[in-house]
Structure formats: structure tokens, C-alpha cells
Amino acid sequence: MLGNQSNDGQQAVWGNGPKLLCNPNHELVRLAERLDWKAMEIRFSPLYSPIGRPSIPIRVMVGLMILAEMRHFSDEEAVKEFCQNIY
């Protein structure tokens, strides 16, 4: 299910924090700024069910796929890297 993000206060705590912590010249930051995330959401959202458990945001899923491809990671390695590395 393609659901809305719950506002549990977490965003209020982080806000732009991760963006402020990142080096704007890092290759992944530059890549993220160049990608058309809105177009990807429009393209992939029809693949999600309107019922069921709320989904992981499309940006996260696409970002993990890109990370796995760029770094030759398995799915599990990409998720582990995502959890451990702010970039």
C-alpha cells in the first residue's frame, strides 16, 4: 500500500539535519540532487496496492536499488549500508 508518512515527531527532530551533516560534494548527494524523484514516484506508485500495510517510501526503495547497483551490494548489504551510513 502506498501510504502517507506518519508524523510521529521524528521529522520534526531531524528536519534538514541529515542534509546539513552531509558533504554537498559527496557523489551520492550530488546524484540525489540530480534525480527526478517526483517522476519516479509517479512512475512507480501504480505498482503499489491501495490496501494493506503502508509502504516504504519509493525514494528509499529506488535509492537502495541505486546504491546496490553502484556498489555491487546484495539487497541485504545495501540495507545494512543504508542503516549505517548517512550517505
Biopython code that builds the backbone (N, CA, C, O; Angstrom):
import numpy as np
from Bio.PDB.StructureBuilder import StructureBuilder

atoms = [
    (1, "MET", "N", (0.848, -1.180, 0.000)),
    (1, "MET", "CA", (0.000, 0.000, 0.000)),
    (1, "MET", "C", (0.886, 1.233, 0.000)),
    (1, "MET", "O", (1.807, 1.345, 0.809)),
    (2, "LEU", "N", (0.617, 2.120, -0.872)),
    (2, "LEU", "CA", (1.357, 3.376, -0.932)),
    (2, "LEU", "C", (0.696, 4.329, 0.039)),
    (2, "LEU", "O", (-0.325, 4.940, -0.277)),
    (3, "GLY", "N", (1.276, 4.457, 1.220)),
    (3, "GLY", "CA", (0.665, 5.266, 2.265)),
    (3, "GLY", "C", (1.427, 6.535, 2.545)),
    (3, "GLY", "O", (2.567, 6.705, 2.112)),
    (4, "ASN", "N", (0.788, 7.419, 3.269)),
    (4, "ASN", "CA", (1.432, 8.653, 3.703)),
    (4, "ASN", "C", (2.344, 8.367, 4.869)),
    (4, "ASN", "O", (2.107, 7.432, 5.634)),
    (5, "GLN", "N", (3.376, 9.156, 5.011)),
    (5, "GLN", "CA", (4.267, 9.026, 6.151)),
    (5, "GLN", "C", (3.571, 9.536, 7.389)),
    (5, "GLN", "O", (2.951, 10.599, 7.370)),
    (6, "SER", "N", (3.673, 8.773, 8.477)),
    (6, "SER", "CA", (3.081, 9.257, 9.719)),
    (6, "SER", "C", (3.962, 10.359, 10.292)),
    (6, "SER", "O", (5.186, 10.315, 10.168)),
    (7, "ASN", "N", (3.342, 11.329, 10.907)),
    (7, "ASN", "CA", (4.093, 12.409, 11.519)),
    (7, "ASN", "C", (4.189, 12.134, 13.008)),
    (7, "ASN", "O", (3.395, 12.637, 13.803)),
    (8, "ASP", "N", (5.183, 11.322, 13.375)),
    (8, "ASP", "CA", (5.343, 10.930, 14.772)),
    (8, "ASP", "C", (6.352, 11.808, 15.499)),
    (8, "ASP", "O", (6.823, 11.447, 16.578)),
    (9, "GLY", "N", (6.686, 12.943, 14.925)),
    (9, "GLY", "CA", (7.639, 13.844, 15.546)),
    (9, "GLY", "C", (9.068, 13.610, 15.101)),
    (9, "GLY", "O", (9.928, 14.465, 15.315)),
    (10, "GLN", "N", (9.336, 12.477, 14.491)),
    (10, "GLN", "CA", (10.701, 12.167, 14.067)),
    (10, "GLN", "C", (11.207, 13.190, 13.054)),
    (10, "GLN", "O", (12.346, 13.646, 13.149)),
    (11, "GLN", "N", (10.375, 13.550, 12.096)),
    (11, "GLN", "CA", (10.784, 14.541, 11.110)),
    (11, "GLN", "C", (11.064, 15.880, 11.769)),
    (11, "GLN", "O", (11.978, 16.597, 11.362)),
    (12, "ALA", "N", (10.283, 16.220, 12.785)),
    (12, "ALA", "CA", (10.492, 17.489, 13.471)),
    (12, "ALA", "C", (11.858, 17.518, 14.142)),
    (12, "ALA", "O", (12.512, 18.560, 14.205)),
    (13, "VAL", "N", (12.278, 16.364, 14.642)),
    (13, "VAL", "CA", (13.587, 16.281, 15.291)),
    (13, "VAL", "C", (14.700, 16.406, 14.256)),
    (13, "VAL", "O", (15.656, 17.158, 14.446)),
    (14, "TRP", "N", (14.562, 15.652, 13.145)),
    (14, "TRP", "CA", (15.619, 15.643, 12.141)),
    (14, "TRP", "C", (15.525, 16.815, 11.190)),
    (14, "TRP", "O", (16.538, 17.440, 10.874)),
    (15, "GLY", "N", (14.326, 17.122, 10.728)),
    (15, "GLY", "CA", (14.169, 18.220, 9.779)),
    (15, "GLY", "C", (15.177, 18.117, 8.647)),
    (15, "GLY", "O", (15.209, 17.103, 7.950)),
    (16, "ASN", "N", (15.987, 19.121, 8.450)),
    (16, "ASN", "CA", (17.045, 19.110, 7.440)),
    (16, "ASN", "C", (18.371, 18.640, 8.014)),
    (16, "ASN", "O", (19.407, 18.770, 7.362)),
    (17, "GLY", "N", (18.354, 18.098, 9.220)),
    (17, "GLY", "CA", (19.577, 17.662, 9.886)),
    (17, "GLY", "C", (20.483, 16.792, 9.042)),
    (17, "GLY", "O", (21.662, 17.115, 8.893)),
    (18, "PRO", "N", (19.973, 15.677, 8.472)),
    (18, "PRO", "CA", (20.855, 14.829, 7.660)),
    (18, "PRO", "C", (21.468, 15.591, 6.498)),
    (18, "PRO", "O", (22.629, 15.369, 6.154)),
    (19, "LYS", "N", (20.702, 16.486, 5.891)),
    (19, "LYS", "CA", (21.229, 17.263, 4.764)),
    (19, "LYS", "C", (22.356, 18.185, 5.232)),
    (19, "LYS", "O", (23.341, 18.378, 4.519)),
    (20, "LEU", "N", (22.211, 18.745, 6.411)),
    (20, "LEU", "CA", (23.241, 19.629, 6.955)),
    (20, "LEU", "C", (24.507, 18.868, 7.326)),
    (20, "LEU", "O", (25.603, 19.427, 7.287)),
    (21, "LEU", "N", (24.360, 17.591, 7.687)),
    (21, "LEU", "CA", (25.511, 16.780, 8.086)),
    (21, "LEU", "C", (26.298, 16.250, 6.894)),
    (21, "LEU", "O", (27.470, 15.899, 7.029)),
    (22, "CYS", "N", (25.668, 16.191, 5.747)),
    (22, "CYS", "CA", (26.301, 15.602, 4.567)),
    (22, "CYS", "C", (27.176, 16.611, 3.833)),
    (22, "CYS", "O", (26.887, 17.807, 3.790)),
    (23, "ASN", "N", (28.237, 16.094, 3.267)),
    (23, "ASN", "CA", (29.100, 16.894, 2.409)),
    (23, "ASN", "C", (28.358, 17.115, 1.082)),
    (23, "ASN", "O", (28.070, 16.141, 0.387)),
    (24, "PRO", "N", (28.044, 18.355, 0.714)),
    (24, "PRO", "CA", (27.286, 18.588, -0.520)),
    (24, "PRO", "C", (28.030, 18.157, -1.775)),
    (24, "PRO", "O", (27.424, 18.057, -2.842)),
    (25, "ASN", "N", (29.324, 17.901, -1.672)),
    (25, "ASN", "CA", (30.099, 17.459, -2.827)),
    (25, "ASN", "C", (30.241, 15.944, -2.906)),
    (25, "ASN", "O", (30.865, 15.431, -3.835)),
    (26, "HIS", "N", (29.672, 15.223, -1.943)),
    (26, "HIS", "CA", (29.739, 13.761, -1.983)),
    (26, "HIS", "C", (28.981, 13.274, -3.215)),
    (26, "HIS", "O", (27.943, 13.833, -3.570)),
    (27, "GLU", "N", (29.499, 12.236, -3.866)),
    (27, "GLU", "CA", (28.903, 11.758, -5.122)),
    (27, "GLU", "C", (27.434, 11.355, -4.973)),
    (27, "GLU", "O", (26.640, 11.587, -5.884)),
    (28, "LEU", "N", (27.064, 10.758, -3.843)),
    (28, "LEU", "CA", (25.674, 10.335, -3.670)),
    (28, "LEU", "C", (24.748, 11.523, -3.402)),
    (28, "LEU", "O", (23.584, 11.501, -3.801)),
    (29, "VAL", "N", (25.252, 12.548, -2.734)),
    (29, "VAL", "CA", (24.456, 13.765, -2.512)),
    (29, "VAL", "C", (24.219, 14.463, -3.845)),
    (29, "VAL", "O", (23.104, 14.897, -4.136)),
    (30, "ARG", "N", (25.256, 14.570, -4.642)),
    (30, "ARG", "CA", (25.113, 15.209, -5.959)),
    (30, "ARG", "C", (24.164, 14.422, -6.853)),
    (30, "ARG", "O", (23.350, 15.004, -7.570)),
    (31, "LEU", "N", (24.272, 13.100, -6.808)),
    (31, "LEU", "CA", (23.378, 12.260, -7.608)),
    (31, "LEU", "C", (21.928, 12.442, -7.160)),
    (31, "LEU", "O", (21.034, 12.582, -7.995)),
    (32, "ALA", "N", (21.692, 12.442, -5.851)),
    (32, "ALA", "CA", (20.337, 12.593, -5.324)),
    (32, "ALA", "C", (19.706, 13.917, -5.753)),
    (32, "ALA", "O", (18.498, 13.990, -5.980)),
    (33, "GLU", "N", (20.520, 14.952, -5.863)),
    (33, "GLU", "CA", (20.009, 16.252, -6.283)),
    (33, "GLU", "C", (19.668, 16.293, -7.766)),
    (33, "GLU", "O", (18.849, 17.105, -8.199)),
    (34, "ARG", "N", (20.294, 15.422, -8.537)),
    (34, "ARG", "CA", (20.070, 15.422, -9.990)),
    (34, "ARG", "C", (18.898, 14.538, -10.416)),
    (34, "ARG", "O", (18.352, 14.712, -11.505)),
    (35, "LEU", "N", (18.514, 13.599, -9.566)),
    (35, "LEU", "CA", (17.451, 12.673, -9.930)),
    (35, "LEU", "C", (16.078, 13.325, -9.812)),
    (35, "LEU", "O", (15.849, 14.165, -8.942)),
    (36, "ASP", "N", (15.186, 12.935, -10.683)),
    (36, "ASP", "CA", (13.815, 13.445, -10.675)),
    (36, "ASP", "C", (12.966, 12.503, -9.818)),
    (36, "ASP", "O", (12.298, 11.606, -10.332)),
    (37, "TRP", "N", (13.007, 12.726, -8.506)),
    (37, "TRP", "CA", (12.318, 11.852, -7.560)),
    (37, "TRP", "C", (10.819, 11.867, -7.775)),
    (37, "TRP", "O", (10.171, 10.828, -7.644)),
    (38, "LYS", "N", (10.256, 13.007, -8.100)),
    (38, "LYS", "CA", (8.808, 13.120, -8.300)),
    (38, "LYS", "C", (8.368, 12.250, -9.480)),
    (38, "LYS", "O", (7.340, 11.578, -9.408)),
    (39, "ALA", "N", (9.142, 12.264, -10.561)),
    (39, "ALA", "CA", (8.814, 11.440, -11.728)),
    (39, "ALA", "C", (8.866, 9.957, -11.368)),
    (39, "ALA", "O", (8.051, 9.170, -11.850)),
    (40, "MET", "N", (9.821, 9.577, -10.525)),
    (40, "MET", "CA", (9.908, 8.173, -10.101)),
    (40, "MET", "C", (8.700, 7.783, -9.260)),
    (40, "MET", "O", (8.161, 6.686, -9.406)),
    (41, "GLU", "N", (8.278, 8.687, -8.379)),
    (41, "GLU", "CA", (7.086, 8.405, -7.573)),
    (41, "GLU", "C", (5.859, 8.241, -8.455)),
    (41, "GLU", "O", (5.048, 7.344, -8.228)),
    (42, "ILE", "N", (5.718, 9.088, -9.448)),
    (42, "ILE", "CA", (4.578, 8.998, -10.369)),
    (42, "ILE", "C", (4.649, 7.684, -11.145)),
    (42, "ILE", "O", (3.636, 7.013, -11.341)),
    (43, "ARG", "N", (5.841, 7.330, -11.577)),
    (43, "ARG", "CA", (6.024, 6.117, -12.390)),
    (43, "ARG", "C", (5.770, 4.841, -11.587)),
    (43, "ARG", "O", (5.138, 3.913, -12.092)),
    (44, "PHE", "N", (6.256, 4.782, -10.339)),
    (44, "PHE", "CA", (6.190, 3.553, -9.566)),
    (44, "PHE", "C", (4.953, 3.435, -8.677)),
    (44, "PHE", "O", (4.608, 2.323, -8.276)),
    (45, "SER", "N", (4.281, 4.525, -8.359)),
    (45, "SER", "CA", (3.141, 4.455, -7.446)),
    (45, "SER", "C", (2.012, 3.548, -7.945)),
    (45, "SER", "O", (1.341, 2.945, -7.108)),
    (46, "PRO", "N", (1.756, 3.410, -9.256)),
    (46, "PRO", "CA", (0.707, 2.475, -9.683)),
    (46, "PRO", "C", (1.024, 1.012, -9.362)),
    (46, "PRO", "O", (0.126, 0.171, -9.392)),
    (47, "LEU", "N", (2.260, 0.704, -9.063)),
    (47, "LEU", "CA", (2.645, -0.669, -8.744)),
    (47, "LEU", "C", (2.315, -1.037, -7.302)),
    (47, "LEU", "O", (2.439, -2.200, -6.918)),
    (48, "TYR", "N", (1.898, -0.062, -6.501)),
    (48, "TYR", "CA", (1.576, -0.291, -5.102)),
    (48, "TYR", "C", (0.078, -0.511, -4.947)),
    (48, "TYR", "O", (-0.729, 0.086, -5.659)),
    (49, "SER", "N", (-0.279, -1.378, -4.004)),
    (49, "SER", "CA", (-1.678, -1.676, -3.726)),
    (49, "SER", "C", (-2.310, -0.563, -2.905)),
    (49, "SER", "O", (-1.645, 0.031, -2.056)),
    (50, "PRO", "N", (-3.581, -0.272, -3.144)),
    (50, "PRO", "CA", (-4.261, 0.746, -2.329)),
    (50, "PRO", "C", (-4.668, 0.217, -0.944)),
    (50, "PRO", "O", (-5.126, 0.984, -0.097)),
    (51, "ILE", "N", (-4.504, -1.078, -0.719)),
    (51, "ILE", "CA", (-4.856, -1.667, 0.578)),
    (51, "ILE", "C", (-3.634, -2.349, 1.174)),
    (51, "ILE", "O", (-2.666, -2.650, 0.475)),
    (52, "GLY", "N", (-3.696, -2.583, 2.458)),
    (52, "GLY", "CA", (-2.606, -3.290, 3.115)),
    (52, "GLY", "C", (-1.721, -2.376, 3.926)),
    (52, "GLY", "O", (-2.069, -1.231, 4.214)),
    (53, "ARG", "N", (-0.580, -2.900, 4.284)),
    (53, "ARG", "CA", (0.397, -2.198, 5.110)),
    (53, "ARG", "C", (0.979, -1.001, 4.356)),
    (53, "ARG", "O", (1.271, -1.120, 3.166)),
    (54, "PRO", "N", (1.154, 0.147, 5.014)),
    (54, "PRO", "CA", (1.794, 1.285, 4.342)),
    (54, "PRO", "C", (3.193, 0.913, 3.836)),
    (54, "PRO", "O", (3.927, 0.164, 4.479)),
    (55, "SER", "N", (3.528, 1.446, 2.694)),
    (55, "SER", "CA", (4.782, 1.084, 2.030)),
    (55, "SER", "C", (5.975, 1.861, 2.566)),
    (55, "SER", "O", (5.840, 2.876, 3.249)),
    (56, "ILE", "N", (7.137, 1.343, 2.230)),
    (56, "ILE", "CA", (8.378, 2.094, 2.413)),
    (56, "ILE", "C", (8.387, 3.132, 1.289)),
    (56, "ILE", "O", (8.031, 2.800, 0.159)),
    (57, "PRO", "N", (8.781, 4.372, 1.562)),
    (57, "PRO", "CA", (8.751, 5.403, 0.514)),
    (57, "PRO", "C", (9.506, 4.981, -0.748)),
    (57, "PRO", "O", (10.562, 4.353, -0.673)),
    (58, "ILE", "N", (8.953, 5.332, -1.892)),
    (58, "ILE", "CA", (9.553, 4.978, -3.177)),
    (58, "ILE", "C", (10.975, 5.504, -3.277)),
    (58, "ILE", "O", (11.844, 4.832, -3.831)),
    (59, "ARG", "N", (11.224, 6.700, -2.746)),
    (59, "ARG", "CA", (12.577, 7.260, -2.801)),
    (59, "ARG", "C", (13.582, 6.356, -2.085)),
    (59, "ARG", "O", (14.711, 6.193, -2.546)),
    (60, "VAL", "N", (13.175, 5.777, -0.972)),
    (60, "VAL", "CA", (14.060, 4.860, -0.237)),
    (60, "VAL", "C", (14.312, 3.606, -1.067)),
    (60, "VAL", "O", (15.452, 3.154, -1.182)),
    (61, "MET", "N", (13.265, 3.049, -1.639)),
    (61, "MET", "CA", (13.418, 1.824, -2.425)),
    (61, "MET", "C", (14.310, 2.052, -3.650)),
    (61, "MET", "O", (15.204, 1.251, -3.927)),
    (62, "VAL", "N", (14.068, 3.137, -4.377)),
    (62, "VAL", "CA", (14.880, 3.440, -5.557)),
    (62, "VAL", "C", (16.323, 3.742, -5.136)),
    (62, "VAL", "O", (17.270, 3.292, -5.780)),
    (63, "GLY", "N", (16.478, 4.503, -4.055)),
    (63, "GLY", "CA", (17.820, 4.810, -3.564)),
    (63, "GLY", "C", (18.602, 3.563, -3.192)),
    (63, "GLY", "O", (19.796, 3.470, -3.473)),
    (64, "LEU", "N", (17.930, 2.597, -2.556)),
    (64, "LEU", "CA", (18.601, 1.342, -2.205)),
    (64, "LEU", "C", (18.990, 0.545, -3.446)),
    (64, "LEU", "O", (20.054, -0.074, -3.484)),
    (65, "MET", "N", (18.133, 0.561, -4.453)),
    (65, "MET", "CA", (18.463, -0.136, -5.701)),
    (65, "MET", "C", (19.672, 0.505, -6.383)),
    (65, "MET", "O", (20.549, -0.193, -6.893)),
    (66, "ILE", "N", (19.712, 1.836, -6.388)),
    (66, "ILE", "CA", (20.847, 2.542, -6.985)),
    (66, "ILE", "C", (22.122, 2.248, -6.204)),
    (66, "ILE", "O", (23.165, 1.969, -6.794)),
    (67, "LEU", "N", (22.036, 2.310, -4.869)),
    (67, "LEU", "CA", (23.196, 2.014, -4.030)),
    (67, "LEU", "C", (23.701, 0.599, -4.265)),
    (67, "LEU", "O", (24.906, 0.386, -4.400)),
    (68, "ALA", "N", (22.795, -0.369, -4.316)),
    (68, "ALA", "CA", (23.189, -1.758, -4.546)),
    (68, "ALA", "C", (23.884, -1.923, -5.899)),
    (68, "ALA", "O", (24.877, -2.641, -6.014)),
    (69, "GLU", "N", (23.354, -1.256, -6.909)),
    (69, "GLU", "CA", (23.950, -1.353, -8.244)),
    (69, "GLU", "C", (25.317, -0.678, -8.302)),
    (69, "GLU", "O", (26.262, -1.236, -8.860)),
    (70, "MET", "N", (25.428, 0.519, -7.729)),
    (70, "MET", "CA", (26.687, 1.265, -7.780)),
    (70, "MET", "C", (27.811, 0.571, -7.016)),
    (70, "MET", "O", (28.965, 0.583, -7.445)),
    (71, "ARG", "N", (27.463, -0.030, -5.884)),
    (71, "ARG", "CA", (28.472, -0.624, -5.004)),
    (71, "ARG", "C", (28.566, -2.144, -5.125)),
    (71, "ARG", "O", (29.327, -2.792, -4.405)),
    (72, "HIS", "N", (27.782, -2.700, -6.046)),
    (72, "HIS", "CA", (27.749, -4.152, -6.238)),
    (72, "HIS", "C", (27.392, -4.868, -4.932)),
    (72, "HIS", "O", (28.006, -5.871, -4.568)),
    (73, "PHE", "N", (26.384, -4.330, -4.238)),
    (73, "PHE", "CA", (25.897, -4.902, -2.987)),
    (73, "PHE", "C", (24.730, -5.841, -3.271)),
    (73, "PHE", "O", (23.997, -5.667, -4.244)),
    (74, "SER", "N", (24.573, -6.836, -2.404)),
    (74, "SER", "CA", (23.333, -7.610, -2.401)),
    (74, "SER", "C", (22.250, -6.727, -1.780)),
    (74, "SER", "O", (22.547, -5.654, -1.256)),
    (75, "ASP", "N", (21.015, -7.170, -1.838)),
    (75, "ASP", "CA", (19.930, -6.407, -1.213)),
    (75, "ASP", "C", (20.198, -6.222, 0.274)),
    (75, "ASP", "O", (20.013, -5.133, 0.818)),
    (76, "GLU", "N", (20.636, -7.296, 0.925)),
    (76, "GLU", "CA", (20.899, -7.238, 2.361)),
    (76, "GLU", "C", (22.043, -6.287, 2.686)),
    (76, "GLU", "O", (21.977, -5.548, 3.668)),
    (77, "GLU", "N", (23.088, -6.302, 1.869)),
    (77, "GLU", "CA", (24.225, -5.399, 2.090)),
    (77, "GLU", "C", (23.821, -3.940, 1.881)),
    (77, "GLU", "O", (24.290, -3.059, 2.602)),
    (78, "ALA", "N", (22.961, -3.680, 0.907)),
    (78, "ALA", "CA", (22.507, -2.310, 0.649)),
    (78, "ALA", "C", (21.707, -1.785, 1.836)),
    (78, "ALA", "O", (21.882, -0.635, 2.240)),
    (79, "VAL", "N", (20.834, -2.610, 2.395)),
    (79, "VAL", "CA", (20.046, -2.188, 3.554)),
    (79, "VAL", "C", (20.961, -1.944, 4.746)),
    (79, "VAL", "O", (20.788, -0.962, 5.468)),
    (80, "LYS", "N", (21.933, -2.829, 4.960)),
    (80, "LYS", "CA", (22.877, -2.660, 6.075)),
    (80, "LYS", "C", (23.668, -1.364, 5.922)),
    (80, "LYS", "O", (23.848, -0.631, 6.895)),
    (81, "GLU", "N", (24.138, -1.076, 4.714)),
    (81, "GLU", "CA", (24.889, 0.154, 4.451)),
    (81, "GLU", "C", (24.003, 1.373, 4.686)),
    (81, "GLU", "O", (24.443, 2.364, 5.270)),
    (82, "PHE", "N", (22.758, 1.298, 4.230)),
    (82, "PHE", "CA", (21.805, 2.394, 4.399)),
    (82, "PHE", "C", (21.589, 2.699, 5.879)),
    (82, "PHE", "O", (21.489, 3.864, 6.266)),
    (83, "CYS", "N", (21.518, 1.666, 6.697)),
    (83, "CYS", "CA", (21.287, 1.845, 8.132)),
    (83, "CYS", "C", (22.516, 2.384, 8.862)),
    (83, "CYS", "O", (22.385, 3.004, 9.917)),
    (84, "GLN", "N", (23.710, 2.152, 8.308)),
    (84, "GLN", "CA", (24.933, 2.520, 8.998)),
    (84, "GLN", "C", (25.594, 3.782, 8.475)),
    (84, "GLN", "O", (26.430, 4.363, 9.166)),
    (85, "ASN", "N", (25.244, 4.221, 7.278)),
    (85, "ASN", "CA", (25.959, 5.301, 6.625)),
    (85, "ASN", "C", (24.980, 6.380, 6.201)),
    (85, "ASN", "O", (24.055, 6.100, 5.438)),
    (86, "ILE", "N", (25.154, 7.588, 6.668)),
    (86, "ILE", "CA", (24.223, 8.690, 6.372)),
    (86, "ILE", "C", (24.143, 8.984, 4.876)),
    (86, "ILE", "O", (23.115, 9.471, 4.403)),
    (87, "TYR", "N", (25.185, 8.703, 4.136)),
    (87, "TYR", "CA", (25.128, 8.956, 2.693)),
    (87, "TYR", "C", (24.267, 7.914, 2.026)),
    (87, "TYR", "O", (24.089, 7.948, 0.808)),
]
sb = StructureBuilder()
sb.init_structure("model")
sb.init_model(0)
sb.init_chain("A")
sb.init_seg("    ")
for serial, (resi, resn, name, xyz) in enumerate(atoms, 1):
    if name == "N":
        sb.init_residue(resn, " ", resi, " ")
    sb.init_atom(name, np.array(xyz, "f"), 0.0, 1.0, " ", f" {name:<3s}", serial, name[0])
structure = sb.get_structure()
